């Protein structure tokens, strides 16, 4: 276990987990890594063009800072190409939905909705994106591709993905904070993800739609709690607060729904997933590691009027456009005795279902923040953004 680093007086490089410089040096043995830097904030972001312009990890304390992204070093070392998915990790990756259902892009026509028939499209698994431009604080990637869904419709698409690191002033502004204490360390980046219909046919519900899907893999710990505020109101008007049936119902000692926030364990010890509908989701989710003093925040551009989101449940669906907007995943063994994928935990956001006419585009923007400090510094931020307190988080499952 790592020692408490709430004061930030100890050097994170001396702790047992990898620091940013070590993780980047490791990845450079296998792939090219693009690094963005904000000098004023001493923050860094590492990106892999070979993995779809994926943000692999980041640091709020320069080269010596903690490495916030989970990286599957075992898979890199093996140099293997796996059949169903290659889980290289990374704290924000570009994906596409839906995963399951009659419009799935992970199951071929006629396949059964089982793990044996589930295949991640190469486009979002192994194929590189093209590097359009790189500067000290921004990198832009592009890709043209085609995908055919379970129902047989082919999407011809253009993708552009821009990753930019934020300054401390931009962090304050985008979070709506008056100030950030000098005692805390911060790193943040924004990704702007644009999908264009390059085909001659319009994308319509009858043949299935795609969504832009952002997934972030982070380092789990026994003291990490996922935080998701939600829109309050009656179930009869807004539907249930949380969908917790992806991999079977989540036990009550792992998922707590409070008056205005959802607590979900990010300990990497129990495979489970939750989701929030467009009626319940706000534009923010996050997590807090109470031992290391790490607050992670994800924000995204949630359109107010959008109600159609692709459904990724592994079944032929009655309601294929009643999917979730925000998801959180906690890794663990899929069955007794089996190995987990990581373990790690994930925070995910999705765009609405993209009913794009030929030649038209849509954009999904996500911002990821890591703020590291002591309880006194982080508590006001947690209270303002999530409507809860450090004390409430630490006692949520007791």
Secondary structure, 3 states (H helix, E strand, C coil): CCCCCCCCCCCHHHCCCCEHHHHHHHHCCCCCCEEEEECCCCEEEEEEHHHCCEEEEEECCHHHCECCECECHHHHHHCCCCCCCCCCECCEEEEEECCCCCCCCCCCCCCCCCHHHCCCCHHHCCCCCEEEEECCCEEEEEEEEEEECCCCCEEEEEEEEEEEECCHHHHHHHHCCCCCCCCCEEEEEEEEEEEEECCCCCCCHHHCCEEEEEEEEECCCCCEEEEEEECCCCHHHHCCCCECCCCCCCCCCCEEECCCEEEEECCCCCCEEEEECCCCECCEEEEEECCCCEEEEEEECCCCCCCCECCCCCCCCCCCCECCCEEEEECCCCCCCCCCCCCCEEEEEECCCECCCCCCEEEEEEEEEEEECCHHHHHHHHHHHHCCCHHHHHCCCC
